[in-house]
Amino acid sequence: MGEQRERLGSPWRRWVERTGRGPAWRSALFVAVLAQLGAGWAGQAQTGRVTLDWFGRLLLLLGPALLVLRHRYPVAVAFGVCAVTLTYLGAGFPYGPEFLSLGVACFAAAVAGHRWAAWGAVGLVCAGHLLIGHWLYRWLPPPGDGPASWTRDVGAVAWILAVLAVFELVRVRREQWSHERAARVAAERMRVDEARLRIARELHDVLAHSISVINVQAGVGLALLDTDPEQARTALTTIKEAGKEALGEVRLVLDTLRDPGEAPRAPAPGLDRIPELVEQAAAAGLAVEVTAEGTARTLPPGVDLAAFRIVEEALTNVVRHSGARSARVRLAWRTRALAVRVEDDGPSSGGPAEGSPDGGGDGLVGMRERVTALGGTLETGPRPGGGYAVSVTLPLEAVIPREDQWPPA
């Protein structure tokens, strides 16, 4: 039913939204033709008025001519047409056709947001009409004209007020639709910015981890190239595997830039890939111990990906910025949350310290953004006994028990 109402209202909405746009001369020409034809009919019906001559025809053309500029100068056009209309009434020509131009001019001013101009122009015409019909008629054509009927004037004022009420309704609806359109544009822009941020974060996590492994193994290979060729070969093999994995994950991230609606080519990484991180860290000379507490469960995709990336970034920071040769990863499965803690015992390797503004680069910022987006908490800092720790708590909702979640409890 709601969709049906929307379809029924769409033609009216489209017409109102297009009002004030498009070629103005077409509607002005249409009004001019109607005014000229209506003037002939009005002259035949109103025998007591002045016969329409060249001056009256000119006034009926001048009003529509001003309408051509109503989109650019709505206020000036509204009062200009008001002056033309009062001149037409004061000259004693037949009533009726001159109000077409006034209605279009005031409508354009109202929907453009100049309600005071629309009301002001109509108020001046009403005041001038009353003044001419009840006082100035003695000195104005046609000769021998008497005072106007108050009944007719009250009816005319009521009709004008009804027309102004329609103008106000259209103006309000246009403003509402304009606000809705601006809100949709802002929401779409926000979604695009969030997508860009997510892609940048994913690329950072993938490349930072893989390049760190490649950098460490390249150093090992160079150092052992002459003395231990077999170990250097192992380092080169690790570099090849890390590069291949990085390329695969970069393709996975860039898949999100394809046309909407296409399914990803591979599932997003999760905690089931922690053994790969352990192997890569071991190849870089870092022994990683993984423990789990509680019952493992299937995680929502966002939480699973965030937990994996946090462990990956934390281990990357240990490899890059710590002299530690061992690290510990602890996963604690709680009723409503997953706690992840990564810690090491080693001192800084001489480079920028972990967690420092210039040391973690965008890594810690990316961690915090991921955790904040999921409503979790993040704590990072040096451990009392030495080393560094990263502790994260991610809330879980509607998770399903699972037997093969890695690592086992």
JOCOR-V203988 format. One record per run of one state. SS is the DSSP state (helix for helix, strand for strand, loop for the rest). FROM is the first residue (numbers start at 1). LEN is the number of residues. If there is no record, write none. Layout:
# JOCOR-V203988
ss=<SS SS>
from=<FROM FROM>
len=<LEN LEN>
This chain:
# JOCOR-V203988
ss=<loop helix loop helix loop strand loop helix loop helix loop strand loop helix loop helix loop helix loop helix loop helix loop helix loop strand loop strand loop helix strand loop strand loop strand loop strand loop helix loop strand loop strand loop strand loop>
from=<1 2 19 24 46 50 51 54 68 74 91 93 94 98 112 115 135 136 139 150 225 229 258 271 284 287 294 297 299 301 322 323 326 334 337 345 348 349 363 374 377 383 388 396 400 402>
len=<1 17 5 22 4 1 3 14 6 17 2 1 4 14 3 20 1 3 11 75 4 29 13 13 3 7 3 2 2 21 1 3 8 3 8 3 1 14 11 3 6 5 8 4 2 8>
